[in-house]
Amino acid sequence: MAGDKAPFAYEGLDRLFHERARLGIVTSLAGHAEGLSFSDLKVLCGLTDGNLSRHLQVLEEAGLVGLDKGYAGKRPHTRCFLTEAGREGFAAYLQVLEQVLRRARETAKRGALLRKARQA
């Protein structure tokens, strides 16, 4: 989190995780230690082949996701999984996100109390 000068800057929200599609990908993979097939991940995240491929490429280049490419019979098969760095980075991201949510709730409550006080 940023210091007191910019309490709502949320510097710790890693953009690699914070993008909607990548958040879905990483969340899906976090719950499957053995990884997921490309096809299963595509369905879980509601992405097209091209979108999923591009987001996986970004995550793989950052060392957060690994891909095992091979064949299941004669068909190509890709298994996607979080790397150790990906698991650690995602855990750190979630800690910051929890702080964001906590602060947002507190701010919203204070705002509601101030509105009620002004109306009284």
N, C-alpha and C positions, 0 to 999 in steps of 0.2 A: 504494500500500500504506500501511497505517496505520503509525504510528511504533512504537518498541520497546515502548510500554506495552500495545498491543493488536496483537501481530504476526499474529493470525489474523482480524482484522476485515475485511480486504480491501475497503477503501473504494473502490478503483478498479474494482470489478466493477459496471459500469453495469447497473442493473436493466432498462433497456430492451432490452439484448441478452441478459441472463442468463436470462430466462424461456424455457422449453423451446421453445415454438412459435416465438417471435420469433428465437431462436438458429438454428433450422432455416431460417426464412425468410431471414435475413440471410446465413447461410452459403451457401444456395442462390444467392442473388443475387450474392454476392461472386465466385462462379465463372462468372458470366455478365455480362460488361461491357455487353452489348447489352440485358440485362434478360430477363425471362421473362414469358410470358403468365400471367394469373391461373390458368387451368386447369392449366398445367404446374406452377406453384408449389404449387397445391392438392394435386396428386398427389405431388410430391416430398416435401412436408412431412406428408402424411397428415392434412390438415385438412378440415373441412367448409367450405362457402362462407361461412357466418356467422362461424366462428372465424377464417378467413383474413382476411375483410373487417375484422373488429374489430382484429386484430393489425396489419394494414397501416395502418389508420386511426391507431393509436397511433404507429407508426413514421413515418408521413407527417406527423402533427402535430408530431413532434419534429424534422422536417427531415432524417430519415435515409433515407427512401425516397420516391421519386417515382412517380407513376402517370400514364400516358398513356392516356386513355380515348378510344375511337373506335369505328369499325366495321370489320369484315372482311366485306365484302359487306353483307348486311342484318343481320348478327349483331353484337351489342356485343362489343368486344374491349378488354381492359385489359392494358397492358404495365406490369410492375412493375420498378423498377430502384433500385439504391443511388445516393444522391446523393454528391457529393464529401465532404460532412460525414459521411455514413453510412459511407463507406469509411474515412475517417480515424478516426472514432469506433470502428469495429469493429476496426481495427488496434490502437488503444490498448487496447481491451478484451482483445484476444488477448494482448497483452504482459503485462497483469496476470494473466490466466488462466494463462499459462505460468509466472509466478512462483508462483502458487498451487500448480500441479502440482509444480513443483520442490520447494517447501517441504513439500508433503504427502509426497513420496517420501522426502525427507531425514528427516522426522519419523517416518515408518513404519519406515525402516531403523534409526534410533536406538532406537525402541521394540522392534524385533525383537532387536537386540543386547542391550538391557537384559534382556529376558525370558530370553534364552539364558544370560546371565551369572548371573542369579538361579537358574536351574535347575541350573547347574554346581556 
